[in-house]
Amino acid sequence: MAKVAQLAMLELSDEELDRFTGQLDAVLDLGGRLDAFDVADVPPTAHPYGLTNVFRADTVENDDDVRAEALAAGPEIEDGRFKVPPALGEAL
């Protein structure tokens, strides 16, 4: 465990090394037990359900209403946009 901590650039006390060594052993033991399952006929998946594009269409609705509401919440507006101080000092 000390070598793993060194590779991860972690400074661990002796107490932490003892505790984490036991935890790492348990994780590795579980991984070994999972290797015992025969998954040759199981197709690889990225998601457990066969879903495709579950998101709504990205469309603009009531653009003027949303813009007016957003601008009304700002402290200062100029030409239909938020007016903010220049990011680099004086305006170019």
Secondary structure, 3 states (H helix, E strand, C coil): CHHHHHHCCCCCCHHHHHHHHHHHHHHHHHHHHHCCCCCCCCCCCCCCCCCCCCCCCCCCCCHHHHHHHHHHCCCCEECCEECCCCCCCCCC
